[in-house]
Amino acid sequence: MAHITTAHIAALLKELDKIEKLDLDPAVAKKYGKQITDRTKDVQDMVEGTAKVDESKKTDLDDYKAIATKVIALVKEVLAAQAMAKKNAGPTFKIKGNDKATEAETIAFIKKHLPSDGYGNITQSLNDVMLGRGKSTKGLSGVLHASSGIPDEKPGKKSGCTLFFTRKGEVSEIVGIGQHVGVPSSQKPKYYIHFSDISGLKQDKEFQL
């Protein structure tokens, strides 16, 4: 009777590791949790089996093939389900206190700090953030900003919504929330910062580009 080797087990552990490395969506974890646990136990039992002296109690090649088929099929199904869950989850943002904020949570966070007269401009600014369409911010390396709303030239008048953000891969982190401050057309843009999570932007202060 042919018995399995450590190489056989290593191959299945490598497959299962594809799942272990993932931060599974809650729905995916709930649906496949027991199957993942069962398949992991099957492999652990094989590890113990290879150490047994009694040849009759070791896992033979046919049993291994049956378990391997289940493991490979499960991993393939979980990876597909995870990819679909990620696609359907919508954009992910990072805000203070939440590294995986949904769009709705991010909008609520912005509204918490932005005066209500700028609420109508949030969606456009956030959409530009999501698409990485911000402009570079002078004096703040790696920080972009996206604005919505027409600046009022009336001195000191605050308007619109400006989001300062950084971007890593597909995740955008909101590091500042502000509004245009009215300046004459000949002057550079100025913003009033209502919220800041970086040292370069001072909360409750004006910021000049």
C-alpha positions, 0 to 999 in steps of 0.5 A, spaced: 500 500 500 502 506 497 503 511 503 503 519 502 509 523 504 511 530 507 511 533 500 504 531 499 502 534 505 506 540 504 502 541 497 495 541 501 498 546 506 500 551 500 493 550 498 490 552 504 495 557 505 491 561 500 485 562 504 489 563 511 492 569 508 485 572 506 481 577 510 475 573 509 469 577 508 464 576 513 459 572 509 464 568 506 467 566 512 460 564 515 458 560 509 465 556 508 468 556 515 466 549 517 468 546 511 475 550 511 475 547 519 474 540 516 479 540 511 484 543 515 483 538 520 483 532 515 490 535 513 492 535 520 490 528 521 495 526 515 500 530 518 499 525 525 499 519 520 505 520 517 509 519 524 505 513 526 509 506 526 503 502 525 503 502 517 496 500 517 494 506 520 497 511 516 494 515 510 494 511 504 495 515 497 487 513 495 485 517 501 490 522 500 487 523 493 480 524 496 482 529 501 486 533 496 480 533 491 476 536 496 481 541 499 483 544 492 475 544 490 474 548 496 480 553 496 478 555 488 470 556 491 472 560 497 477 564 492 472 566 487 467 567 493 471 572 496 473 576 489 465 576 488 464 579 495 470 584 494 467 586 488 460 587 490 462 591 497 464 597 493 469 602 494 473 602 501 476 608 504 480 609 510 478 614 515 480 616 522 478 610 527 476 605 521 481 602 516 475 599 512 470 604 511 464 603 506 462 609 502 456 610 507 460 611 513 465 615 510 460 620 508 457 620 515 464 622 517 465 627 512 458 630 514 460 630 522 466 635 520 463 639 514 458 645 515 451 643 512 452 648 507 457 643 504 453 637 504 451 638 497 458 637 494 460 631 498 458 626 493 462 629 487 469 630 491 468 623 494 467 620 487 474 624 485 477 621 491 475 614 489 477 615 482 484 618 484 483 624 480 485 629 486 490 635 485 497 635 488 497 639 495 503 644 495 507 642 501 504 636 503 508 630 499 503 624 497 497 628 499 492 630 494 486 634 494 479 634 491 474 639 491 467 641 489 463 647 489 465 654 486 469 658 490 466 665 492 470 671 491 467 674 497 473 675 502 473 669 508 466 666 505 467 658 506 464 654 501 464 647 497 467 641 500 475 639 499 477 632 501 485 631 502 487 624 501 493 619 500 492 613 496 495 606 497 493 601 491 485 602 491 484 604 498 484 612 499 485 615 506 481 621 508 486 626 512 483 632 511 476 636 510 475 643 508 472 648 504 474 653 499 475 660 503 473 666 498 479 670 495 480 675 490 481 671 483 488 673 483 490 670 489 492 662 490 486 658 493 485 658 500 482 653 504 479 652 511 480 646 515 475 643 519 478 636 520 485 634 519 489 627 521 496 630 519 501 635 521 501 639 515 494 641 515 492 645 522 485 644 524 480 650 525 486 654 521 486 656 514 491 653 509 494 656 503 496 653 497 
